[in-house]
Amino acid sequence: MEKAIVTGASSGIGAATAFALLKSGYEVFGIGRDFAGQGELLEAPLFHERICDLKKHMDVKKEIEAIKAETGQISILVNCAGVGYFGPHEQVNPDKIHEMVAVNIEAPMIIAGLLLRDMNLCHLVIPSMIHRHHGRIINISSVTAKKSNTYGCAYGATKAALTSFGESLFDEARKYGVKVVNIHPDMTQSQFYRNADFTSCDEPEARLTPEEVAQCVMGVIHMREGAVVTDITIKPQRHGIKRKVNKQK
């Protein structure tokens, strides 16, 4: 039975991806901070809840080491966890910038890195993929990685870094049979925008659903071994956002 790690599995795209993997027969180790309200996911026999604060790189290291010791081999890693703070850059304080960098780019690099330093987890995850000539690392980036982001400078920069990392990692690891794919969703209906003064539109044509992004993940996973689509952008048919009213500061 193939095994997968999904970060950000406690909500949104991560939870939808975990469900999709479970339905396809994978054993899933879901990393998140709070799985409250995810009773159906927690009841799945092949789902393993892992509580971890991705801002703390030593906690990330210990958690992945524990998963690796328990399961032996990981064939799929889906980096879904993400956090965003929006507004004029001068209003985004250093703690928020640190959180975005740590969760959006540092954690994926630690989990999926290739033997860069002792604290990297590459020798825990990647080598098992290389040994088997099989493995998939899927980064849930963002459309913001590919454009200018007024009032989201730092967030967009972290996603651009994640995309760049994934592109380079594929060139390093492709000879071992490891696929690295960057998926760039546009506005998606989830709790991701809880820190913003806007959210996704109510109209279905102007937003994506987490399940639609998860379907894209599964399409990547099910491609034949000799083919890989390394860069995917998913957009709703229409563009639009919904402004929140009386957002609490």
N, C-alpha and C positions, 0 to 999 in steps of 0.2 A: 504493500500500500504506500503510495506516495504521500509525502508530508509537506506542509506549507506553513510558513510564518506570514502573518498579516499584521502589520502595525496599524494603529488607529481602528482596531476592530470593534470598538465599543459603540460606534455610531456611524452614520452616513455611508460614504463609499466603502470604508473598511468593513463595516458590518455586512453590507450587501455583498461584498467580495467574499467574505467568510462564508456566508450562506451559499453562494454560487459554487464555491469549492467543495463544500460539504455535500451538496446535491450531486456533484460529479464524482463523489467517492473519495475525496482527499481527507486526510487527517489534518486538522487545522489548529495551530497554536496562535491564538489571537492575543495581541498585546494592546493594552489600553489602560486608562487610568480609572475608569468607573463603568462597570457593566450593568448598572442599575437600569431596569427597563428592557433588558435584553434577555428575558426569561427563555424565549424560544431558542435562542442561540446557545444559552448556557445548558439547556437540556439536551442538546444534540450529543450523542454518545462519542462522536469523533472530534468534538470541539474542546479545547483546553484553554481556559481563561488564565491570562497572565497579567497581573497588575504591575505596571512599571511607569515611572516618570521619565519620559524620553528627554527631558531637559538635563538629566543627570547621567553623564556618559558612563560612569562606573556602574550605575544601576543597569544601564543597557547592556554593558559587557557581562555582568553577572547573570542577567536574565537569559541572554542568548547562550551562554555557557551551560546554564542549567537545562535549557531546551535541548541543546545538542547532546548533552550527556544522557538525557532521558530518551531521545528518539533515535540518535545515531546518524541519520542522514536527512538532510533537507533538500528537496529538489525545487521548491518554489519559494521566493521571497517577494512579497508585495508591500512596498512602502507606501501606505495610504495615509499615515498620520500627518497632520498639518495644522498650522495655526496661523492666523492672520490678524493684524491690527492695521487699521486704515485711518487716513486723515493726513493733514499737513505733516511733513516729516519732523518738523520741530516740535510737534506735539506727541510724537511717539517716543516714550522715555526709554532709557537704556535697558531696563528690565524687559520690556516688550521686544526690543530688538534682539536681545540675548535669547529670549524664548523662541522667536521665529528662526533664528539661525540654528539653535540647538535642535529643535524638532524637525524643521523642514530640510536641513541639509546635513548637519553634523551627525544625527542619529542614523540616517540612511548610509552615510559614508562609513560609520563605525561598523554597522551591521554587515554591509556588503563589501567592504574594502579588501584590497588585495595586498596582504602582507606588507603594510607600510611601517608598522611599529608594533611593539609588544601589546599595546592596548587595543589595537585593531582586532576585529573579530573575523578577519578574512580567513585565518587558519581554522576557524570553527565552522564557517558556512561555505565559503567558496571552494576549498579543496575537495570537499565531498562531492560537489557538483562536477569538478574537473575530473576527479577519479572515475566518475561514472559517465563522463562525456555527455552529461545531461544536466540541465538546470536553467531556470528562468528567474531573472531579477526584473521586476516590473515596478517602475517608479510612477506614482501618481503625481505628476507635476501640475501645471496650470497653463492656460492660455496666456497668463500674465508673463510667462517665461519668454515670450516671443514678441513683446511689444513694450512701449513706454507705459508707465503706470503712475499717472498723477494721483496723488493721495493714497498710493500704495507702493511707494518707492522701495522700502525695505523688504516687504513681502515679495514683490516681483523679483527683486534681486536674489532672494533665497531660492525661488523657483527656477530662475535662470541658471543658478549655480547647480541645482539638482539635475537639470536637463543636460548641462555641459558635462557633469560628472558621469551621467549615464551613457552619453555618447562616447566618451573616452574609455569608460570601463568596457563597453562592448568591443572596442578595437583591441583592448588588452586580452579579453577573455574569449573572444569568438573562436580562436583556434582550439580551445578546449571543449567546444560544443556548448558553451554557456551563452544563452540569449539575454541581452539587456535591452529593455524596451521602455521608452518614455511615453506616457499617455498624458495628454493635455486637455482636461475637461474645461469647458466654459461654465457659466453660472449653473450650479447644481442645487437642487432643493435639499437642504440639510441644515444642521445647526452650526455650520462653519462660520456663518456671518453673524454670530451672536455678538462679536466685538465691534461690529460696524453699524453705521447708521442706515444701511440698506440691506436688502436680502433679495432672494430670487423672486421673480414674478409669480403671480398666482396662475397665469395662463400657461397651460401645458406646452404651447408652442414656443414659449420664451424661456424655458428652463429645461435642464436635464434632470433625470432622476438618478439616485445612486445605483439603482438596478441596471440602468442603461450603461453606466460606466463599468459596472461589474461584468456585464455581457461582453464588453470590449476586452476586459482582462481575460475572460475565458476564451475568447476567440484567439488571442495571442497564445495562450497556453496550449490550445488544441491544434495549432499549426504543425505541419510536419517538421521533423527534426532539421531538415536541410534548408528551411526557409524561415526568415524572420522579418517582421515589419518593425523597425526600430523606433519609429516616430509616428504618433497618432494624435490628431486633434479632433475633439468632439465638441460640436456646437449645437445649440437649439436652432430651430429654423428661423426664429425671430430673435431680435436683440431687445433686451429690456431689463430694468431693475425695478425694485419696489422700495421706496423710501419708508423708513420706519417713522412712527409718530411718537414724540415724547420719549426718545431714547434716553435712558438713564446714563449719566456720566460716571 
